[in-house]
Amino acid sequence: MKILLTGANGQLGRCFIDRVPKDWDVFATDTSELDITNQDMVFETIKKYSPDIIVNAAAYTAVDKAESDCEIAMQVNAMGPSNLALASKKYSSLLIHISTDYVFDGHAEKPYDEESSTNPLSVYGKTKLDGELLVSRGNPESIIIRTAWVFSEYGNNFVKTMLKLGREKESLAIISDQFGCPTYAGDIAEAIISMIKMKAKNGIYHFCGNEIVSWHEFAKRIFFQAHKNNKLDKIPVINAITTSEYPTAATRPQYSVLNCNKISSIGIAPSDWNDRLAFVIDNID
């Protein structure tokens, strides 16, 4: 099995490399090896390497910065995936593309399934949705996995930010009216590997954590676990605030819970993020 991995230095990319079967041949790339926004380079690389599978874990994920960096976000999140899709079709590779819960507006009252109407509120969400549409158009045989609130021992994420702030401050104000499902990047990697092994059908799949929390509740769990693991001397006071009390450049969905029944039906269970949290806290790089 030959795999071309993009975004190899990100959270998902590194977790994928840690878990990939030893007999699989993985060409792990980041922007220095493969600029997915450069169509000629994409076609040349895929023609030369001839992968069975392309896993696109590359993305522009700075949600607030994207509001003023629209062109770069569009290039990385939309045009890059389009290039990969077109090349994967030409050279008969399967593309597995990673997307986000931010394609939804968060106005729902029940978890979003794969058929739910999209309506992104931010530049980041819009560019990710454009990426999905271009992937589906460029190679309809592709698999798109939407996920949410990703954390791991690698890169930058909410868990790492909370631990840093928890050591520096005696009290924190955390948003309590945005709800989602944290997802361990290692579980996303395992889900991708399982889908490759079982030759999963093309289309959109939702994969996220198995429990809904607010950012405030997520922070409480992080601090409790860090203190229990002797990674934090004292748990800070965590004050609940509303979204309106913490304005940001990008508008985020208030309820971006994903329904994972479709992927569960093929034997892939949602991420048990609470269980993974202890491991991540002990192994943060």
N, C-alpha and C positions, 0 to 999 in steps of 0.2 A: 504493500500500500504506500503510495507516494502522496504526501500532503504538502501543500504550499500554505504556510501560515503567514498572514500579515499582522502587524501590530504585536510582534513577538515580545516587545519589552513592556507591554501594558499588563494590567492585572490578569485579564483572561489569557493573553498570550503566554505569560509565564506559568500560569496554572496549567494550561494545556500541555506545555512542554514537560512539566513535572509528571504528567499522568499518561502521556501517550504510550501505547504499547511499544515495547523495545524493538519489535521486528518491523515497525513502520518507519519509513524513511521520511523525515520531516525537514523541509527547507524553511527555516524560521527567518522571516524578514521583518525589518522595521524600515523606517523611511530612508535610511542610508543605503539599504540594499534594494528596496523597491518602493518607489514613489508611486502610489496607486493613482495619483492625479495625472500622471504622465502616461497617456494611452499607448504611445509607442513602446515605452519601457515595459508596461504591463503585458502587451501582446508578445513582445520579444522574450520576456522571462517565462511566460507560460508555455510558449512554443518550445523553448530550450529545455525547460525542466519537465514538461509533460506530466503534471500532477493528476492523480485520480480525483483528488479532492482539494478544493481551495477553501480555507477557513478565513473569513475576513473579520478579524478582531481589531482592525484599525479604525479609529474614529476620532473626531474632534469632539471632546467631551467637556470643555470648559463652558458650562451652560450660560453663565452670565457674560463672559467675555465674547461669546458668539454673537450677542446682540450688537456689538460694534465691530465684529470681525466676520461679517456675514459672508464675504466672498470666500475666505479660506474655509469656513465651516461648510459652505456649499460644495467646494471642491473636494474636501476630504469625505464628507458624509453622503454626498449624492453622486458627484461625477466619478469619484474613485470607485465606488461600488458598481456604477454603470460600466466602467472600463473592465472591471473584473468579470461582470456578467457576460459582456459581449465576447471577451476572450475565452471564458469558460465554455461558451456555446460553440465557438469556432473550433476549439481544440478538445472538445468532448470531456471536459472536467465537470464535476459537481461543485457548485458554489454553495457554501453555507455562510450566510450573512447575518451578523448580529445587529439587532435594532433595540428599541427602547419603549418603555411605558409612556414616555413623553410625547408620543404621537397622539395621545388622547388628551382631552381638555379637563378631565377630572370632575365632570359634572354628574357622573353616573352615581347610582345608589346601589349597584351590585357590580361584582367583578367583570371587567371587560373580557370578552372572548375574542377569538380571531376574526369574527365577522362584525364586531362592533364598529360603529362609525368613528373615523379618526377626525381629530380637529386640534392640531397642535397649537399651543399658546405662545411658544417661543421660537426664535430662530433655530436653536438647536433641534427642537422637536420637528420643525418644518423641514429642515435639511435631512433629518433621519427618515422622515416619511417620504421625501422625494427620493432618497436612496432606495427605500423599499420598492417604490413604484418603478424606478429605473432598473432595478435588479429583476423584477418580475417581467418587465418588458424585454430586457436584454437577453434573459435566459429563463423562460417560464419553468424550467425543470429545477430551479434553485430552491433551497430551503432558507427561510427567514425565521430567526428566533428572536422574539421580543423578550427582553428581561428588564430587571428593575433594581434600583438601590444596591448596586454591586459593591461588595467589599471583599478584601482579602488581605493576606500578609504582605502583599506587594503594592507598589505605586501609591497614589494619593486617593484616599477615600474617607468616608465619614467616621469610621472606627478609628483610624489613625489621627484624624483631626481632633476627635473627642479626647483621646488619650493624651495628646499634646496639651490641649487646653485644660484638661483635668489636673495635670501636674503643675500648671502655671497659675490657675485661678481658683479662688475659694468658692465662687458661684458662677453659674452660667445661665443664660436665657436661651431656651430651645423651643422651636416651633412645635405646637401641639395640635394644630388643626390641618396638617397635611398627613395623609395616610397612604401607606404602601407596604410592600413585602420585601424586606432585605433579602439579598441573594448572594450566596458565597460563590465567588468566581470559580473555585475548584469544582463546585457542583455543576456549573454551566459547562465547564470543560468535560466533565464526565458524561453529561447529557449529550454533548456533541459526539464524543467517541462512541457512545451507545448507538446513536442515530446512524453513524457511519457503518458500524458493525452490522446493524439490522437492515441497512439499506432502506431507511425511512422514506416514506412518500414525500414528494415535493410539496411546497406550500408554506404557510405561516403557522408557527407554533408559539405558544406562550410558555415561558419557564421562569419561575421566580420562587421566592420563599413560601413556606407553608403556614406562616402566621402574619396577620395584619397588625401593624403598629404605627404610631405616629413617630416623628423624629424625636420627640420628647421621650417617649417610652423606649425607643431604640437606644437613646443616650443612657437612660437609667440602666438598661440591661448591660450595656458596655461597661459602665462604671462598676456595677455590682460584680461582674465577672472578672474585671481587672483587679479589683480589690481582693476578691477570693483567690485569684492566681498570684497574689503578691506582686502585681505589676503597678499598683497604685496605692500609695500610703493612706490616703484619705479621700473619701468620696465627696466631691464638691456638692454644694447646694444647686439643685437643678430647677430653675423657675420656668414654668410653662408660659409661653407667649403666643400670640396669634400671628398669622402671616402679615397682617397689616402693620404690626409692630416691628417687623423686620423687613423693610422694603429691599428688593433686589432688582437688578437690571432686567432679569428674565422672569416672566410669570410662570410659576410651576403649577401642575395639576394638584388639586387638593385631595383627590382620591384617585390613585392610579394603580389600583389592585388588579392583577391579571388573573383570569380564570385559566387554570392549567389542566383542565379535564382532557383536552385533546392529546397532549403529550403524555399524560398519565395513562391514557387508554392504550398506548403502545409500550407500557411498562416502565416509564421513566417518572419517578416520584419527584414532587417539588423539593426544593432545597430546604433541608432541616437547619436553617440558619442559626437557631439558638444553640444547637449542638456544635456547630462549626465555630461559633464565636470564641469559645475557650481556646481552641487550636490556633486561631488567627492571633489572638492576643499574646499567646506564648511564642509565636513564631514571626512576629512582625520584623521586616528587614530594616 
